[in-house]
Amino acid sequence: MKPQFGAIVNIILKKNVKLGTHGSVNSWIGEDEGIEWGTGFSVASYKNKLNWQTSVNYSQPTWRDDLFLVRTVNSETYDQVTKEPYDPDNFAISGSLDYYLSEHHSIGLGGRFNNRNSTRTASSKTIISDENNRNTLFSENYFDRQRTNYNINPYYEYKTDTDKLVIDFNYVDFTNDNTNTLYDIAGSTITFDDRKYIQDGTYNIKTYRLDYSKTISDNLKISAGSRFADVKTDNDLQTFEEKDGNFEKNEEASSRFVIDETIFALYSKVNATLGNWSFSRRIKIRR
């Protein structure tokens, strides 16, 4: 049973005849693997040529994942039970701005930032048995994970009854840093070498799209455009093993991947109808 209580309060900050500024506040609280809660607010304004909105949210949810796993390796059976509680800190802020230059032209800018910190300890009990022996391994796995990402998205749009042009850029930066330490605890009947893994990853993505479409008549429409994506990945995994009370890096078990990928594409498309017949042709070039 997971009781939750929530409330949403709408606050009218300013009125206009049709447009204006408004906001809302929300909060919630509950109980799962401990007390959990969250809160946030949003504000938006739609006035004349300028529209903008923003929101901020923070939460601390709680839950637990239980794993029951039985494996057989050669003549040995591994009966494992793992309990992993979660209580991450989540923070998000976003905003956007749109400005109408004229009746047919508009520009805008949007962005979002997310941050998640999660430290937890997973406890495991593994019974290792064969025909003659039965041993128990108690272990804990300590996780320290931080994920941060943000994106920026400017755009331009031209629109009439027959023509539409959209130019859209997007930049995404994602960081995923992980450290986990695996170690045995008192009560085990077999030995276990403690280990530590540090894995830091960064991902940068830059994209743009350009789309143009023209409606010549009710029966004929043409469109063309391009796409571009540049993705850079840097993933560094370092493995450490305990020796004489200290962690030493294992170069053979460590690795690093650096990937740089670029994609560019052009396309054109024709849609036509004639009576009960319809025709569509698309040409795409990708590099």
C-alpha positions in Angstrom: 0.0 0.0 0.0 1.4 3.4 -1.0 -0.6 6.3 0.3 -0.1 9.6 -1.5 -1.4 13.1 -0.9 -1.2 15.9 -3.5 -2.4 19.3 -4.2 -2.4 21.6 -7.2 -2.9 25.4 -6.7 -3.6 27.5 -9.8 -2.6 31.1 -9.4 -3.8 33.7 -11.9 -1.1 36.3 -11.9 -2.4 38.7 -14.5 -5.5 38.8 -16.8 -6.0 40.1 -20.3 -9.1 39.8 -22.5 -7.8 36.7 -24.3 -4.1 36.5 -23.4 -2.2 36.9 -20.1 0.1 35.4 -17.6 -0.7 32.4 -15.4 1.0 30.0 -13.2 0.6 26.9 -11.1 2.1 25.2 -8.1 2.0 21.5 -7.2 3.3 19.4 -4.4 2.9 15.7 -3.4 4.0 13.5 -0.6 3.8 9.7 0.0 5.4 6.7 1.6 7.1 3.7 -0.1 10.5 2.8 1.2 10.4 5.8 3.4 8.9 9.3 3.0 8.9 10.6 -0.6 7.9 14.0 -1.9 8.1 16.4 -4.7 7.2 20.0 -5.6 7.3 22.4 -8.5 5.8 25.4 -10.2 5.3 26.7 -13.7 4.6 30.2 -15.2 3.5 31.0 -18.7 2.8 34.3 -20.5 1.0 34.8 -23.8 0.9 38.4 -24.7 1.0 40.0 -28.2 4.1 39.1 -30.1 6.0 37.6 -27.1 5.2 34.2 -25.5 7.3 32.6 -22.8 7.0 29.8 -20.2 9.2 28.2 -17.6 8.9 25.4 -15.0 10.9 24.1 -12.1 10.5 20.7 -10.4 12.2 18.9 -7.5 11.5 15.4 -6.2 12.8 12.7 -3.9 11.0 9.5 -4.7 11.7 6.1 -2.9 11.3 2.5 -4.0 13.1 -0.8 -3.9 14.0 -3.4 -6.5 14.2 -7.0 -5.4 16.1 -9.6 -7.5 15.7 -13.4 -7.1 18.1 -15.3 -9.4 19.1 -18.9 -9.6 22.0 -19.8 -11.9 23.8 -23.1 -12.6 27.5 -23.0 -13.7 28.9 -26.4 -14.3 28.2 -28.4 -11.1 27.5 -25.4 -8.9 24.2 -23.6 -8.2 24.1 -19.9 -7.3 20.9 -18.9 -5.5 21.0 -15.0 -5.2 18.7 -12.6 -3.5 19.4 -8.8 -3.9 17.5 -5.9 -2.4 18.3 -2.5 -3.8 16.6 0.6 -2.3 16.4 3.9 -4.3 16.0 7.5 -3.1 17.4 9.8 -5.8 17.3 13.6 -5.9 15.8 14.9 -9.1 15.9 18.5 -10.3 14.6 19.8 -13.6 14.2 23.3 -15.0 12.9 24.2 -18.5 11.9 27.3 -20.4 10.9 28.5 -23.9 10.6 31.9 -25.6 8.7 32.6 -28.9 8.6 35.9 -30.7 6.5 36.8 -33.7 8.5 39.1 -35.9 5.6 39.6 -38.2 2.5 37.8 -39.5 4.5 35.1 -41.3 7.8 35.1 -39.4 8.6 33.8 -35.9 11.7 32.8 -33.9 12.1 31.0 -30.7 14.5 29.5 -28.1 13.9 26.6 -25.8 16.0 24.8 -23.2 15.9 22.2 -20.5 18.3 21.1 -17.6 18.0 17.9 -15.7 20.1 16.6 -12.8 19.7 13.3 -10.9 21.9 12.2 -8.0 21.5 8.6 -6.8 23.5 7.1 -3.9 22.4 3.7 -2.6 23.6 0.4 -1.3 22.4 -2.9 -2.7 22.6 -5.9 -0.3 23.0 -9.5 -1.7 23.0 -12.9 -0.3 24.2 -15.7 -2.5 24.2 -19.4 -1.6 26.7 -21.4 -3.6 26.2 -25.2 -3.5 27.1 -28.4 -5.2 26.6 -32.0 -4.3 29.1 -31.8 -1.4 29.4 -28.2 -0.3 27.3 -25.2 0.6 28.7 -21.7 1.1 27.2 -18.3 1.6 28.4 -15.0 0.3 27.1 -11.7 1.8 28.0 -8.7 -0.2 27.1 -5.0 -0.7 27.3 -2.9 -3.8 27.6 0.9 -3.1 26.5 3.1 -6.0 27.2 6.8 -6.5 25.7 8.0 -9.8 25.2 11.5 -11.1 23.5 12.3 -14.4 23.2 15.7 -15.9 21.9 16.8 -19.2 20.8 20.0 -20.9 19.7 21.0 -24.3 19.3 24.3 -26.2 16.9 24.5 -29.1 16.6 27.7 -31.3 14.4 27.8 -34.3 13.0 30.0 -37.1 9.7 29.6 -38.9 8.1 31.2 -42.0 4.5 30.2 -42.7 1.8 31.3 -45.2 -1.3 29.6 -46.5 0.8 27.9 -49.2 4.5 27.9 -48.0 6.2 26.8 -44.8 9.9 26.9 -43.9 11.3 25.6 -40.6 15.0 25.9 -39.5 15.6 24.1 -36.3 18.8 23.6 -34.3 19.3 21.4 -31.2 22.3 20.9 -28.9 22.3 18.2 -26.2 25.0 17.7 -23.6 24.7 14.5 -21.4 27.0 13.5 -18.6 26.7 10.2 -16.9 29.3 9.6 -14.0 29.1 6.3 -12.1 31.1 4.8 -9.3 30.2 1.5 -7.7 32.2 -0.5 -5.1 31.5 -4.1 -4.5 32.6 -5.7 -1.3 31.9 -8.6 1.1 30.6 -8.2 4.6 30.7 -10.3 7.8 29.1 -13.7 7.8 30.4 -15.0 4.5 31.9 -18.5 4.4 34.0 -17.9 1.3 36.5 -15.1 0.4 35.7 -12.3 -2.0 38.1 -9.7 -3.5 36.6 -6.2 -3.2 36.3 -4.3 -6.5 35.6 -0.7 -7.6 34.4 0.5 -11.0 34.5 4.1 -12.2 32.7 4.8 -15.4 32.4 8.4 -16.7 30.6 9.1 -19.9 30.0 12.3 -21.9 27.8 12.6 -24.9 27.5 15.7 -27.1 24.8 15.9 -29.8 24.4 18.7 -32.4 21.6 18.5 -34.9 19.7 20.7 -37.3 16.9 20.3 -39.8 15.6 22.5 -42.6 12.2 21.7 -44.0 10.4 23.6 -46.8 7.0 22.7 -48.2 4.8 24.4 -50.8 1.2 23.6 -51.6 0.7 24.4 -55.3 -2.9 23.3 -55.4 -5.3 20.9 -53.6 -3.8 18.1 -55.8 -0.1 18.9 -55.7 2.4 19.5 -52.9 6.2 19.5 -53.0 8.7 19.5 -50.1 12.4 19.4 -49.6 14.9 19.7 -46.8 18.0 18.5 -45.1 19.2 16.9 -41.8 22.5 17.0 -40.0 23.6 15.2 -36.8 27.0 15.2 -35.1 27.3 12.8 -32.1 30.4 12.6 -29.9 30.7 9.9 -27.3 33.5 9.4 -24.7 33.0 6.5 -22.3 35.8 5.7 -19.9 35.6 2.6 -17.7 38.2 2.1 -15.0 38.4 -1.2 -13.0 40.1 -1.4 -9.6 40.9 -4.5 -7.5 41.7 -4.6 -3.8 45.3 -5.5 -2.9 46.7 -5.2 0.6 43.9 -2.9 1.6 44.2 -0.6 -1.3 42.5 -0.4 -4.7 44.8 -0.8 -7.7 43.8 -0.2 -11.3 43.4 -3.2 -13.5 44.5 -2.0 -16.9 43.4 -5.2 -18.8 39.8 -4.9 -17.4 39.6 -1.1 -18.1 38.6 0.4 -21.4 37.7 3.7 -23.1 35.6 4.3 -26.2 35.6 7.5 -28.1 33.2 7.7 -31.0 32.6 10.6 -33.4 29.7 10.2 -35.9 28.4 12.6 -38.4 25.3 12.2 -40.6 24.1 14.5 -43.4 21.0 14.0 -45.5 19.0 15.7 -48.2 15.5 14.8 -49.3 12.8 15.9 -51.7 9.2 14.7 -51.9 6.2 15.2 -54.3 2.6 14.3 -53.4 0.0 14.5 -56.2 -3.6 13.2 -56.7 -5.5 12.8 -59.9 -9.1 11.7 -59.5 -9.0 8.4 -57.6 -5.3 8.1 -58.1 -2.6 9.3 -55.7 1.2 9.5 -56.3 4.1 10.0 -53.9 7.8 10.1 -54.7 10.6 10.6 -52.2 14.3 11.0 -53.0 16.8 10.8 -50.2 20.6 11.2 -50.2 22.5 10.3 -47.0 26.2 10.5 -46.2 
